[in-house]
Amino acid sequence: MFLVDTCVVIRGFKEGGASHKIWKSMEAQDETFVALTDFNLHELERHGHHKLVKKVHAAVKSGAVPMFEIGVSPGDWAGEKQYERLVDPEIVHLVEDPSDAVLIAAAEQLKAEGVITLDRHHLYTGKLWSYLEHKGIGLYKPHEFAEKYL
């Protein structure tokens, strides 16, 4: 199973490109299992992507797109930090942005094979790569994921 970052979901609804291809593979429920968390949905709501929220809700409700409940809300920094520390206290020191750290913690908690993200500035660091490699979690840009798995 691979977790997708919210930025990939947003791009996924635009025609063309790797993010769109990933979203379409999620809807088709192909053999490459790509999933969301409730945190993704809350992030979309928080940033005013109301049309996307409706589309994601419909896809989740129909069973086309899997979504895992992790019980953390964006903007609740104390809750985000608590979740990260519960999963693995080291994450707090490896990822500066709390929302990105939640994604990494969720990947670890859910035993994901990888994370698909466009967020280079907080996640593409040597320390995090080493940490994820040790945990058996890959980090993919959408086009890398699409080339390898779709």
C-alpha positions as CSV (number, residue, x, y, z in Angstrom):
1,M,0.0,0.0,0.0
2,F,1.2,3.5,-0.8
3,L,-0.1,6.7,0.8
4,V,-0.6,9.8,-1.3
5,D,0.1,13.3,-0.1
6,T,-2.7,16.0,-0.4
7,C,-0.8,17.9,-3.0
8,V,-0.9,14.8,-5.3
9,V,-4.7,14.5,-4.7
10,I,-5.1,18.2,-5.8
11,R,-3.1,17.7,-8.9
12,G,-4.8,14.3,-9.5
13,F,-8.0,16.0,-10.5
14,K,-6.3,18.0,-13.3
15,E,-6.3,16.2,-16.6
16,G,-2.9,14.8,-17.7
17,G,0.3,14.2,-15.8
18,A,1.4,11.5,-13.4
19,S,-0.8,12.7,-10.4
20,H,-3.9,12.3,-12.6
21,K,-2.8,8.9,-13.7
22,I,-2.3,7.9,-10.0
23,W,-5.8,9.2,-9.1
24,K,-7.4,7.3,-12.0
25,S,-5.6,4.1,-10.9
26,M,-7.0,4.6,-7.4
27,E,-10.5,5.0,-8.7
28,A,-10.0,1.9,-10.9
29,Q,-8.8,-0.1,-7.8
30,D,-6.0,-1.6,-9.9
31,E,-3.5,-4.0,-8.3
32,T,-1.3,-1.0,-7.1
33,F,-3.0,-0.1,-3.8
34,V,-2.8,3.7,-3.3
35,A,-4.7,5.2,-0.4
36,L,-5.6,8.4,1.4
37,T,-5.9,9.2,5.1
38,D,-8.7,11.3,6.7
39,F,-5.9,13.9,7.3
40,N,-5.8,14.4,3.5
41,L,-9.5,15.1,3.4
42,H,-9.3,17.5,6.3
43,E,-6.5,19.3,4.6
44,L,-8.5,19.8,1.4
45,E,-11.4,21.1,3.6
46,R,-9.1,23.5,5.5
47,H,-7.7,25.0,2.3
48,G,-11.0,25.5,0.7
49,H,-11.0,22.8,-2.0
50,H,-14.7,22.2,-1.5
51,K,-15.3,20.7,-5.0
52,L,-12.4,18.3,-4.5
53,V,-13.7,17.3,-1.1
54,K,-17.1,16.3,-2.6
55,K,-15.3,14.3,-5.3
56,V,-13.0,12.6,-2.8
57,H,-16.0,11.9,-0.4
58,A,-17.9,10.3,-3.3
59,A,-14.9,8.2,-4.4
60,V,-14.3,7.0,-0.8
61,K,-18.0,6.4,-0.1
62,S,-18.4,4.3,-3.3
63,G,-15.4,2.2,-2.1
64,A,-13.4,3.2,-5.2
65,V,-10.7,5.0,-3.1
66,P,-9.5,3.6,0.2
67,M,-9.1,6.0,3.1
68,F,-7.6,5.2,6.5
69,E,-8.7,7.0,9.7
70,I,-5.7,8.3,11.7
71,G,-7.7,10.8,13.8
72,V,-5.5,13.8,13.4
73,S,-6.6,17.2,12.1
74,P,-4.5,19.7,10.2
75,G,-3.9,22.9,12.1
76,D,-4.0,21.1,15.5
77,W,-0.2,21.2,15.9
78,A,-0.3,19.8,19.4
79,G,-2.4,16.8,18.1
80,E,-0.1,16.4,15.1
81,K,3.0,16.4,17.2
82,Q,1.4,13.9,19.7
83,Y,0.5,11.6,16.8
84,E,4.0,11.7,15.4
85,R,5.6,11.1,18.8
86,L,3.2,8.1,19.5
87,V,4.2,6.5,16.2
88,D,7.9,7.3,16.4
89,P,9.5,10.2,18.4
90,E,12.3,10.4,15.8
91,I,9.9,11.7,13.1
92,V,9.6,15.1,14.9
93,H,13.3,15.7,14.4
94,L,13.4,14.5,10.8
95,V,10.5,16.5,9.3
96,E,10.1,20.2,10.0
97,D,6.6,20.6,8.7
98,P,4.0,19.1,11.0
99,S,1.6,18.1,8.2
100,D,4.4,16.4,6.3
101,A,5.5,14.6,9.5
102,V,1.9,13.3,9.9
103,L,2.1,11.8,6.5
104,I,5.4,10.0,7.3
105,A,4.0,8.9,10.7
106,A,0.9,7.5,9.0
107,A,3.0,5.7,6.4
108,E,5.0,4.1,9.3
109,Q,1.9,3.3,11.4
110,L,0.0,1.7,8.4
111,K,3.2,-0.1,7.2
112,A,3.0,1.6,3.8
113,E,5.4,0.5,1.1
114,G,5.8,4.2,0.2
115,V,4.6,7.8,0.1
116,I,3.8,9.7,-3.1
117,T,4.4,13.4,-2.7
118,L,5.4,16.6,-4.5
119,D,6.6,18.2,-1.3
120,R,10.3,18.3,-1.9
121,H,11.4,21.0,0.5
122,H,10.5,19.1,3.7
123,L,10.7,15.4,2.7
124,Y,13.6,15.0,0.2
125,T,16.4,15.2,2.8
126,G,19.3,12.7,3.3
127,K,18.3,12.0,6.9
128,L,14.7,11.3,6.1
129,W,15.7,9.1,3.1
130,S,17.9,7.0,5.4
131,Y,15.2,6.8,8.0
132,L,12.6,5.7,5.5
133,E,14.9,3.2,3.8
134,H,15.6,1.6,7.2
135,K,11.8,1.4,7.8
136,G,11.2,-0.1,4.3
137,I,9.2,2.9,3.1
138,G,9.9,4.5,-0.3
139,L,9.5,8.1,-1.2
140,Y,8.2,8.8,-4.7
141,K,7.5,11.8,-6.9
142,P,4.3,11.2,-8.9
143,H,6.2,10.6,-12.1
144,E,8.6,8.2,-10.5
145,F,5.7,6.2,-9.0
146,A,3.8,6.1,-12.2
147,E,6.8,4.9,-14.2
148,K,7.6,2.2,-11.7
149,Y,4.1,0.9,-10.8
150,L,1.5,2.0,-13.3
